[in-house]
Amino acid sequence: DVQLQASGGGLVQAGGSLRLSCAASGFNFDDYAIVWFRQAPGKEREGVSCITNSDGFTNYADSVKGRFTISNDKAKKTVYPQMNNLRPEDTAVYYCAADWMGPSFHCHWLAPQEYWGKGTQVTVSS
């Protein structure tokens, strides 16, 4: 079965760091990008970051550039967003999704994704 499991969320002070994980199984990891979204209560879901698993191309929303870094471990089929200098406005449920890349190398979060996982809660206090 296809599975995407986000984990690693928790409570952190402003300025602190968290590393989330997205563990993938049930599909060809290299054929997909892993895309991270977040959704705060009462707000629209927004794209955060993505990584093209085949070549490591990354993309970031303006709101997290310079603070978040996304990487993958192909052997473990896992993607890791390293989130530094966290702010209260980063508080949200974070979700990972898989996007089939086809001939493209440049991941993004504009189109509907192939697979979705359950989210993990990140809360940043001040």
C-alpha positions, 0 to 999 in steps of 0.5 A: 500500500502507498504510505506517506507518514509525516512525523517529528512535530511538536512544541518549540520556542520561537527561534528554535528548530525542528526536523520533520520526516516524511517516510514513503513506501509503496511507490517508486521514490525516484519518480516522484517529488515530495511536497510539504504543505501546511495548514493553520486553523482557519487558514488556507493550506499553503505550499512550503517546500518540495524536493525532486527525489531523482536529482535533489532539486529543491524549491521553497516558499518565500516565507521559509527561504533561508530558514527551512532546508529540505533533503532526502535519504533515498535508501530510507525513502525519507524526506527531511525538512530542517526548520530553523529560526521558527516563528509563531506564524509557522504554527500549523499542521504539516503534511507531505505529499507525493507528486509524479514528476514525469519528464520534469525535474522542477518540483512545485506545489501548484497542482494536485498531488498523487498521494497524501499522508497524515499531518504532524502538528508544529506549534511555535510559542513566543 
